[in-house]
Amino acid sequence: MQGKLIIISSPSGGGKGTLIREVRACLPDLGFSVSHTTRGQRFGEEDGREYFFTDKDEFERMIAAGEFLEYAEVHGNLYGTSLEESRKVAKSGKDLIVEIDVQGALQILEKLPGDCVSIFILPPSFDVLEARLTARGTEGDAELRTRLKNAFNEVLQYSKFQYVVINEDLPAATRQIVSIICAERQCRDRQEAAIKGILDSFDASKHRFNGD
């Protein structure tokens, strides 16, 4: 079975990072693509775990070398998804989950139509989103305001995604995403090899019933 790219996107503060950690705990066979960013490293983050923290010169070198599947400037920082990571999907047969901003997600959906599963995370309201962003305390007032202003347009992009999950209750939202991934794995086009083997077994055995 060929692996697929699973895009998880939301406005900043939508909870996509937390949801991905919960989903990966439920589905440990999922691969995870670590993005590159030029934003500063936050307390508790590790280079290579949440992101590859990269300076602007190195990021621009990677752009020039064609090393990104997508990249975008978001909230004044650069973010990008490694092209090499996406190439590993087809080779390994493992589904690869990607935490990505809305701009980057739309780039991938345009480049790879039909080749990925796209899930948009919506907060239950603007007030909840604002409270979550404020409570985490990782942005100054100016950056916080920028992220909240950008969210007004970002939420309107939900219709371009296959699935929408409202992140009001973390366990419930986690179960919904796990269900989506499990259902996608049973799609007919991903089961062709197994289906062919089953049908071949029926074909090899049907002579025993000819004439019944």
C-alpha positions in Angstrom: 0.0 0.0 0.0 1.5 3.4 -1.0 1.9 6.0 1.7 0.0 9.2 1.6 0.7 12.7 2.8 -1.7 13.8 5.5 -1.9 17.5 5.9 -3.1 19.0 9.2 -3.6 22.7 9.0 -5.3 25.5 11.0 -4.9 29.1 12.0 -2.2 29.8 14.6 -3.6 28.6 17.9 -6.0 26.1 16.4 -4.3 23.3 18.2 -2.8 21.3 15.3 0.5 20.5 17.1 -1.2 19.1 20.1 -3.6 17.1 18.0 -0.8 15.6 16.0 1.0 14.5 19.1 -2.2 12.8 20.3 -2.9 11.2 16.9 0.6 9.8 16.6 0.2 8.3 20.1 -2.9 6.4 18.7 -1.3 5.6 15.4 2.4 5.0 16.1 3.0 3.8 12.5 2.5 7.3 11.1 5.5 9.1 9.8 6.0 12.8 10.7 7.5 15.5 8.6 9.4 18.1 10.6 9.2 21.5 8.9 11.9 24.2 8.7 11.4 27.6 10.1 13.2 30.9 10.7 11.2 31.8 13.8 12.8 31.7 17.1 12.9 28.5 19.2 10.4 28.6 22.0 10.9 27.3 25.6 10.6 23.5 25.7 11.1 23.0 21.9 13.9 20.9 20.5 15.6 21.4 17.1 14.5 18.6 14.9 11.5 17.7 17.0 9.0 20.6 16.6 10.9 22.2 13.8 14.3 22.5 12.2 15.2 26.0 13.3 17.1 27.6 10.5 18.5 31.1 9.9 17.2 33.2 7.0 20.3 32.8 4.9 20.2 29.0 5.1 16.5 28.9 4.4 16.9 31.1 1.3 19.8 28.8 0.1 17.3 25.8 0.5 14.7 27.7 -1.6 17.3 28.4 -4.3 18.3 24.7 -4.3 14.7 23.6 -4.7 14.7 21.7 -1.4 11.1 22.6 -0.4 7.8 21.1 -1.4 6.3 24.3 -0.2 7.4 27.4 1.7 5.7 30.6 2.8 6.2 33.7 4.9 3.8 33.5 7.8 3.5 36.1 10.6 6.8 37.5 9.5 8.7 34.2 9.6 9.6 31.6 6.9 8.2 28.1 7.1 8.9 25.2 4.6 8.2 21.5 4.1 11.2 19.4 2.9 10.8 17.9 -0.6 12.9 14.9 0.5 10.5 14.1 3.3 7.6 13.9 0.9 9.6 11.7 -1.4 10.1 9.2 1.4 6.3 8.6 1.5 6.1 6.6 -1.7 9.3 4.6 -0.9 8.4 3.6 2.6 4.7 2.9 2.2 4.1 4.8 5.5 1.6 7.6 5.8 3.3 10.9 6.5 1.6 13.5 8.7 2.5 17.1 8.2 1.7 20.1 10.5 1.6 23.0 8.2 0.3 26.6 8.0 -2.7 27.4 5.8 -0.6 29.1 3.0 1.7 26.1 2.7 -1.1 23.6 2.8 -2.8 25.3 -0.1 0.4 25.2 -2.1 0.7 21.4 -1.6 -3.0 20.9 -2.5 -2.4 22.8 -5.7 0.8 20.8 -6.6 -0.5 17.4 -5.5 -4.2 17.3 -6.2 -5.6 13.9 -5.2 -2.3 12.7 -3.7 -2.9 13.8 -0.1 -5.5 13.8 2.7 -6.2 17.3 3.9 -7.7 18.1 7.3 -8.5 21.6 8.5 -8.7 22.3 12.3 -11.2 24.9 13.3 -11.4 26.5 16.8 -14.9 26.6 18.2 -14.9 30.4 18.1 -12.7 33.4 17.7 -12.8 34.1 21.5 -11.4 30.6 22.1 -8.7 31.0 19.6 -7.7 34.4 21.1 -7.7 32.9 24.6 -5.5 29.9 23.5 -2.9 32.2 21.8 -2.8 34.6 24.7 -2.5 31.8 27.3 0.5 30.1 25.7 2.4 33.4 26.1 4.9 32.7 23.3 4.3 35.9 21.3 4.6 39.5 22.1 1.7 41.9 21.7 2.5 42.8 18.1 3.0 39.2 16.9 -0.1 38.1 18.8 -2.1 40.8 17.0 -0.7 39.8 13.7 -1.6 36.1 14.2 -5.2 37.0 15.3 -5.6 39.3 12.3 -4.4 36.6 9.9 -6.8 34.1 11.4 -9.9 36.0 10.0 -8.8 35.1 6.4 -7.3 31.7 7.3 -10.6 30.3 8.7 -12.3 31.0 5.4 -10.0 28.5 3.6 -11.7 25.5 5.3 -13.7 24.8 2.2 -10.5 23.9 0.2 -9.9 20.9 2.5 -11.4 17.4 2.4 -12.2 17.3 6.1 -12.9 19.8 8.9 -12.5 19.0 12.6 -13.7 21.4 15.2 -11.2 21.3 18.0 -13.4 22.1 21.0 -12.7 18.9 23.0 -9.2 17.4 22.5 -10.1 13.7 22.9 -13.1 14.0 20.6 -11.1 15.8 17.9 -8.3 13.3 18.2 -10.7 10.4 17.7 -12.1 12.1 14.6 -8.7 12.6 13.0 -7.8 9.0 13.8 -11.1 7.8 12.2 -10.4 9.9 9.1 -6.9 8.4 8.6 -8.2 4.8 9.3 -11.0 5.3 6.8 -8.7 6.7 4.1 -6.5 3.6 4.5 -9.4 1.5 3.5 -10.0 3.4 0.2 -10.3 1.0 -2.8 -7.4 2.6 -4.7 -5.1 2.0 -1.7 -6.2 -1.7 -1.4 -5.8 -2.7 -5.0 -3.0 -5.2 -4.4 -4.8 -6.9 -1.6 -8.1 -6.9 -3.5 -6.4 -8.5 -6.6 -4.9 -11.3 -4.4 -8.3 -12.1 -3.0 -10.0 -12.0 -6.4 -7.3 -14.3 -7.8 -8.0 -16.8 -5.0 -11.7 -16.7 -5.9 -10.9 -17.2 -9.6 -8.6 -20.1 -8.9 -11.3 -21.8 -6.8 -14.4 -21.2 -8.9 -13.9 -24.3 -11.1 -14.8 -26.4 -8.0 -18.3 -24.9 -8.2 -18.9 -25.0 -11.9 -22.1 -26.8 -12.7 -23.7 -26.3 -9.3 
